[in-house]
Structures are given as structure tokens and as C-alpha cells.
């Protein structure tokens, strides 16, 4: 699953960014959204270009953001609205990018094993096996995460 998490995030971001006819399929009047932003650092340095996901522990609904050059992020509920629903969240941070060979479907794979190849800077305890949690409550919130890695 760890190999597919980042690939899935990239696919989801592409779907959110480029699909649809511009009409909302969600009734935003009945959904409470909280504006969530923050900063991600790895070993004291801003982590740029990382996908930050807040995943609801009950419904598995995901809000996401991508960090800027300063490690800052702001979560999106979907391609039309910013925010995240209140509640307990599993937080995942990933910098994984697919590398080298591409198969006929456009998926990059390891030619020896046939598995998807990814390059990840963030240790598993912050992404595929995330220990990060956040409790989102109504109002504006900032969640900063100071990540550390022994591979410096």
C-alpha cells in the first residue's frame, strides 16, 4: 500500500484539478468547513512540494494541500472549496515522486520487480504509517508539523 499512497494522491489531485463541468456536486450549505493551514518542516528545514492530507478517522474523507517553498500549506476540501470538516484526523505528509521507466499505461515501474517506483523524503511514521493526528474544531486553525528523519 505504501507504494500506492503517493501515486493515489497524485491521481486524486489531478482529478480535483481538471475534471468536472464546474457545477458543485456537494451541497456546501450543509457541510461545515474549517480553514486549516500550517507549516511543515523536515529536520528544521521547510518541506516544499509535499502533499499534506488530513483524513477523517470515521468517514475516511480526505482534504489535501501542497506545501509551498516555505513549507506552508492550506487544505482544500475539493477543487471548489478550501477547508476540512471538523473532527479527528490522521495526517499524512508525502514527497514521493514516481521515478524512471514508464509502462504503456503511463505508470512508472521497476523493470525488475514490476512494482511502482517512488522516491520519498518523509519517513513512514509521517505518511504510510502515520502517527500524526490533528483534532479540527470550528474556527480557523493552524497545524504545524516539525518532522525529523535520521537520513539527513
C-alpha positions in Angstrom: 0.0 0.0 0.0 2.9 2.4 0.8 3.9 2.4 -2.9 0.5 3.3 -4.0 -0.3 6.1 -1.5 1.6 8.8 -3.2 0.5 7.6 -6.6 -3.1 7.8 -5.5 -2.6 11.3 -4.1 -1.2 12.4 -7.4 -4.2 10.9 -9.2 -6.7 12.5 -6.8 -5.1 15.9 -7.2 -5.2 15.6 -11.0 -8.9 14.6 -10.8 -9.7 17.5 -8.4 -7.8 20.0 -10.6 -9.1 19.1 -14.1 -12.3 17.2 -14.1 -15.9 18.2 -14.0 -18.2 20.8 -15.6 -17.8 23.4 -12.9 -21.1 22.6 -11.1 -20.9 21.6 -7.5 -22.0 18.1 -6.7 -21.8 18.8 -3.0 -24.3 20.9 -1.0 -21.8 23.2 0.7 -24.7 24.7 2.8 -24.9 21.6 4.9 -21.1 20.9 5.3 -19.2 22.8 8.0 -15.7 23.5 6.7 -12.8 24.8 8.8 -10.0 26.8 7.3 -6.8 24.8 8.1 -3.3 25.9 7.2 0.2 25.4 8.7 3.8 24.7 8.0 5.7 21.5 7.5 9.4 21.2 8.3 11.8 18.3 7.9 14.9 18.4 10.1 14.3 22.1 10.7 14.0 23.0 7.0 10.8 23.9 5.1 9.5 20.9 3.2 8.5 22.2 -0.2 6.2 20.3 -2.7 4.8 17.9 -0.2 1.3 16.6 -0.3 -0.4 17.1 3.1 -3.6 15.0 3.7 -6.0 15.2 6.6 -8.0 12.0 6.6 -11.1 11.7 8.7 -10.8 8.8 11.1 -14.5 8.0 10.8 -15.5 8.7 7.2 -12.1 8.5 5.5 -12.9 11.8 3.8 -9.7 13.5 2.8 -8.8 17.1 2.5 -5.4 18.0 1.0 -2.9 20.7 0.3 0.6 21.1 -1.2 3.4 22.9 0.6 5.0 25.9 -0.9 8.7 26.8 -0.9 8.4 27.9 2.8 6.7 24.6 3.8 3.3 26.4 4.1 0.0 24.7 3.2 -3.7 25.4 3.1 -6.1 22.5 2.9 -8.7 22.1 0.2 -12.0 20.2 0.7 -12.3 19.7 -3.1 -11.4 21.7 -6.2 -14.0 24.3 -5.4 -13.8 24.9 -1.7 -11.0 25.3 0.9 -11.2 23.7 4.3 -11.7 20.4 6.1 -14.6 19.0 8.1 -14.3 19.1 11.9 -13.2 16.0 13.7 -10.2 13.7 14.4 -7.8 13.4 11.5 -5.0 11.2 10.5 -2.3 13.5 9.0 -0.1 12.2 6.2 2.8 14.0 4.6 4.4 12.7 1.4 7.0 14.0 -1.1 7.0 10.8 -3.1 7.5 11.2 -6.8 7.5 8.4 -9.4 10.9 7.8 -10.9 12.3 6.3 -14.1 10.7 3.8 -16.6 7.1 4.3 -17.7 4.9 1.4 -18.9 2.2 1.6 -21.6 -0.4 3.0 -19.1 1.9 5.9 -18.1 2.7 4.4 -14.7 6.4 4.4 -13.7 7.5 0.9 -12.7 10.6 -1.0 -11.6 11.6 -3.2 -14.6 13.0 -5.9 -12.4 10.1 -6.3 -9.9 7.2 -4.8 -11.9 6.4 -2.6 -8.8 5.7 1.1 -8.9 8.9 3.0 -8.0 8.7 6.1 -5.8 11.2 8.4 -4.1 10.2 9.5 -0.7 11.9 12.0 1.6 9.5 11.7 4.5 9.8 8.7 6.9 6.9 6.2 7.1 5.7 7.4 10.5 4.6 10.6 8.9 2.9 9.1 5.7 2.2 5.4 5.0 2.3 4.5 8.7 1.4 8.0 10.0 1.5 8.6 13.7 0.4 12.3 13.1 -3.0 13.3 14.4 -5.0 16.5 14.5 -8.3 17.4 16.0 -10.0 20.0 13.9 -12.6 22.2 15.7 -14.8 25.0 14.3 -12.9 28.2 13.6 -9.6 28.9 11.9 -6.8 26.6 12.8 -3.1 26.3 12.1 -1.3 23.0 12.4 2.5 23.0 12.1 4.3 19.7 11.9 8.0 19.5 12.8 9.2 16.3 11.2 12.5 14.6 11.8 14.4 12.0 9.8 17.5 10.1 10.6 18.5 10.1 6.9 20.0 13.6 6.7 
